[in-house]
Amino acid sequence: MDGGAAYNPRTVEEVFRDFKGRRAGMIKALTTDVDDFYQQCDPEKENLCLYGYPGEQWEVNLPAEEVPPELPEPALGINFARDGMQEKDWLSLVAVHSDAWLLSVAFYFGARFGFDKADRKRLFNMINDLPTIFEVVTGTVKKQVKEKSSVSNHSSNKSKSNSKRGSESQVKYSKTIQSKDDDEEGLEEEDDEEHGETLCGACGENYAADEFWICCDICEKWFHGKCVKITPARAEHIKQYKCPSCSNKRARP
């Protein structure tokens, strides 16, 4: 495995950077690369684990042979239940165990390099500021945000002209979007609180006002344009956008 033998983060910042990299890799496996991940988790194979690596990559592989291993091991045998339950439920369960593994790895480093109470608390708070893999995969946070705000189009750099644009926090666009339908007015008061909680369906990172985002017309998840390789210019010519996951789903038997 990656093992951590050649890569041992020793400070809170380094451990958090390691956590974010592994997390990003696992989110890719369970979202944008989900078809590839699904196929690799063949129930006919031996016990398989999902690993995330600091370089934002993922791998499905057998567990480490040595005991105890260099790093804590992920959930074992995730492939066995693949065909025995609904795909959505299976992916959600893998996501939950992936969250648990990420925490165990982070605090393994913390214990190994002598983090004190203050360091452990700081590390946990940094980790806790990010949505869990489970929340990203299931869209839990998105559903909460969506009711209050579509966090939609920044009028000049979002592709979906028909989306609601009720966020008061988009100050620099407020002059161009003041003419709203009456049914959108109730959204505006609560938008400020939740505006920053919209997450990219690919990398799981938060919305930022200076970034181009695009929404999938099928699953209604938002994505950084750079994460799905869509530019504002290209988005202008897309009538119905399908994210990589939705585009690939129809190919599965």
Steps between C-alpha positions, in 0.01 A plus 500: 500500500598861525606405850612845608855365530642765269246763595458580867327832571621631833314828558129572532506678164679209331262243645202708387650531151542121497137461615369731225695320230379155604146632539501654152616171349226300673235753399611457139459124532146537633383779267673590173680162470213297644456274196865400504487451877183290472657270243818451701300389805423157352336277766683202344835642610659474845449751781551842348550842658465856371815705559543874459847646450644843582533580130118495462504154342306187597553129471302182557738234626562219746589599857856511626638159595712606795337534842492756638507695174695821447170695500149408619314297239169599333183290525574148373292321236299794369454311172301209648181703553515678165227294333309419818355845561391812314798674341413829669491334843823312432684815396367684806627223728842503335503878545429473874782250551729716288433793734587281798823386334609856420457600864690195621792576268510868600500425872745214451746760372403724790578228754815391323648847502385602845221750433383646829140579593509842332645355177243220490219746556631729225534208261148380572356849451675535164368161394152574631476815289488278191189302410535126547535268203158363594347848479660560160398162358141513624454874442382544861646848541390602151140410574504722808652788306279460196183572692638837602704592196580366158824682556458531138616709227733778560331677213820550305680170559238228554368309204143445612300811423177340618629420852396703802742774596379607842820526699551830673865410552567538128531873553682583180224343296209640696429789263448267204276250675262715702201417280394172658180300492294539815551138598875555532482781751461267798835338423708813532497550878651160572750487214783680676534229762501206262661650191845372586382144564441402138747227411653385175368154406846405373753627754266578792647845556289804584360760262711809441362817347781536246470147359294380207245232592258292295199295611410154365147500360456135597624465860493877570846495660732798456855463371804722465543555127866400531405170667280391208705679231224746404585862425252792514529534121422135444214508750324765294441240227379218727122471509490216752811425703563147629780445749748213438318273744157548339649470151652163585208347690307403192796293380471259791289187433 
